[in-house]
Amino acid sequence: MGCAQGQVTSPFPPDAPEHEALTAASPYLADENFSLRQDYWQGILTTKTGKGLKLQFFKGNTYRLFFGVAPSALPKTGTLHLHLYNADGDQVAHAQGEVGKAAVALHLKNTLKTGLYLVLMRVEVPPGPLAGEEVPAVMFYGWQ
């Protein structure tokens, strides 16, 4: 990440899912108390299936998750969703993006407990011919 006159620049092309996720993360990257993990999930989602990841979160930390997709692959009517579940299967946080926007961020101040949490990422589209589209996607996260 380079900074020029206070703006964060991405080493990824504008149509990359990494570019979208890092753009969503950019307000936090200049904060010295925020740590963005260097490794991240990347893969292909379909509009019929999402992806789940297990992450360990520690009580007392604030977590920010950034889910991005390639803008050219996102159906115009697509909406991104991030869901976070605790070990008991209870949803503890949810973030829904705007229709047609290629990134969404989720914020969690973990006042619950240290443990494994399930993160579900999905792209929602109305029923129709776009219901099986493949979408390149990434998910970054960090904490403070």
N, C-alpha and C positions, 0 to 999 in steps of 0.2 A: 504494500500500500504506500503510495507516495502522496505527499501533501504539497499542494501549490496554492499559496494564498488562502489557506484555511479550508480548501476543498480536498476531499479524499478521492484519489483516482484508483481505478481498478486495473489490474494487469490483464483482465479478461475482456474479450470483445463484447460490444453492447448486446449481442443476442445470446450471450452465454448465461446459463442459470446462475453461475457464480457471480457474474456482474450484478444481477438483480438482487441476490441475497446480500452481497456486500454493500450495495447501495442502501438497502434497508438497514444494514448494520452501521453505516457511516456516522450517524449521530453519536455513537458510543465509542468508536475507535480512537478518538482523541482523548478519551478519559483514561488517565493512567491507572485508575483503579479497576478498569474493565479488562478482562483477559479473554481474548478470542482464541479458541482452540485452533491449532494449525491444521489438524486433520479434520476432515468433514465427510459426511455421507454424500455420495453422488451416484445416480443411477437413472433408470427409466421408470416412470409411473405410467399407468394408463388411466383413462378417465373411468374405467370400471373397477380398478384395483388401486389401493393406496400402498403405503409402505409403513411398517412399524419398526421402531428402534428402541432398544432398552438403554437408558443412560442412568448413571448414578448421580444423584443430586444430594448435596449436603445441607443439613438444616442450618439456617442463618444466612446462606448465600442468596443472592439475587441472580436469576438466570434469564438470559435472553436468547431466544431461538429465532433463526432467520431462514425461512423456506423460500426458495426461488426456483423458477422454471424458465426455460428459454421462451422469450416473448413470442417468437414466430411459431412455436409449437402449441401455444396456449390458445384453445378455442376462444373466440371473442366473448362468448357467454360463460366462460370458465371462471370459477371462484376457487381460490386456494383456502385450505383449512389445515390448521394444526390443532391436535387434541393431545392433552397430557393426562395420563392416568396414573394413580398410585398403585402400590402392590396389591391392594384390595380390589382393584378394578373400578374404583371411583374416579370419575373425571374431576380433575382439580384445576384445569385451566383449558381455555379454548380461544383460538384467534381465527377470525374469518377475514379474508381479504376482500377487496372491492372487485366487482365483476370486471374481468378483462385485465386486471393488474397482475403482474408476474412475480410479485413477492408479498409475503406477509410475515409479520414479526409477532412473537408471543413473549410476554413478560411474566415471570413467576418469582415472587419473593417467597422463598421456601421457609415458611413458618411451621411446616408440617413435621417431617422427620427425615433423617438421612436414610437413603435406600434407593432401590431401583425404581425408575419411573418409565412408563411406556409412552413414547411419542408416536403419534399416528399422523402421517401426512397424506393428504388426498386432494385431488382436483375434481370439483363437482361441476357437471354440465347438465343442462336440461335433457330429458330423453330425446333421442333422435339419432341422426347419422353420425354425430361426433362422439357417440358414447363409447367408442373403443380406441380413441386416439392415443398414441404414445407421446409422452412429454418428458424430455430430459429435465432432471431436477437435482437440486442440492439442498442440504440443510447444514448450516453452520450454527454453532452455539458458543456462548461465552458466559462468564460470571463475574460478579464483584462481591 
